[in-house]
Amino acid sequence: MKDKLRIGIEVQRIFREKKHGMEVVALEIIREIQKLDQHNEYILYARKDVDEQCLQETANFKIKSLPAKSYFTWEQLTLPAEVKKDNLDFLHSTCNTSALRLSVPMMLTLHDIIYLEKTDFKGTAYQNFGNLYRRFVVPKIVDKSKLIITVSNFERNVILNKLDLPKDKVKVIYNAVSPKFNTDYAAERLAEFRKAHQLPSDFILFLGNTAPKKNTLNVIKAYAEYKAEVPDGLPIVILDYDQKLVFELLMKMGKQELEKDFIFPGYIASEEMPLLYNISRLFLYPSLRESFGLPLLEAMACGVPVITSNTSSMPEVAGDAALFVDPLDYHQIKDKIIKILNDATLEAQLKEKGLKRAAEFTWKSAAMQLLDLYKNFHHLSSKG
């Protein structure tokens, strides 16, 4: 085995301003790798974008920020050309896809394969195109990869069965929670944040978006039922969702009077998300399907009770620290909202259990597991 490895890590969109889950995961693990490994040499491949200060080079960690006209041209043309120049031992692509033609062995982090299970075109045009692209590319990349990493045992089983892979080809490394998600924020800072975003003193939080799996329609129906039973109940704060769509749904339901109870603060920067969790009373995450569900742990780490789904990875991640619902049954979601908000003892128990559960998932642990795979990967890939 070589004394020093030369490892490439690809995270095309790590420098974009509004990072999604996969970029957040990669950023956190890379930061830990930089602390833990000053021996091997690393090159990060990323697309040029506005947030290039989120990572800094170190003595053994070089960053290549590369321009391109599109996602496709960067991944399929720019990336393989750069990799070929750099004499790597292998490349780790961290966000589901990679170049179809590479000059070195590859390890792939495959967060999920939802797009291989069905494509219903209910998302945005961008989401639909992305799903079609992944449907084409991912099976080919998986076949070329020497090792696959995924984020839960649930997703590992899905990948093994769907793509008919040998069991030893797919490993699990859990996602984790950044230390910034905690309950130690000063009351003054929380008050300033609340005022800046014009948020109420008490509210339910839901991270809705237009992806069908986020189950926004059933959340809105559940909330309308909650307000029917508890007219003076809490307002609901929804992130990353068009308020016009919510109002249209309320009109169809004949519940337009609830318009005032829906609050849309717009985009909240990632560094401010712990503040948002801290000032919320209850977090809703009844997703239809997740490969992991990182917001579950983020909310728990901030001392917020969680309602989530009894499907896919969510029971595996939440353990006994959340209340579970059938995500397709909005009556159940409503019932659990009322159950928690009416039971101070249960609310306190969920907070305590959530804090303990979230503490079990650290980025240092995830990075140490990944480094172990890196150490063994050169030997594995050299077998052909």
Secondary structure, DSSP 8 states (H G I E B T S, - for coil): --SS-EEEEE-TTTTSSS--HHHHHHHHHHHHHHHH-SSSEEEEEEE--S-GGGS--BTTEEEEEE--SSHHHIIIIIHHHHHHHTT-SEEEE-SS---SS-SS-EEEE----HHHH-----S-HHHHHHHHHHHHHHHHHHHH-SEEEES-HHHHHHHHHHHT--GGGEEE------TTSSS---HHHHHHHHHHTT--SS-EEE---SSGGG-HHHHHHHHHHHHHH-TT---EEE-SS-HHHHHHHHHHHT-GGGGGGEE------GGGHHHHHHH-SEEEE--S--SS-HHHHHHHHTT--EEEESSTTHHHHHTTSSEEE-TT-HHHHHHHHHHHHT-HHHHHHHHHHHHHHHHT--HHHHHHHHHHHHHHHHHHHTT-
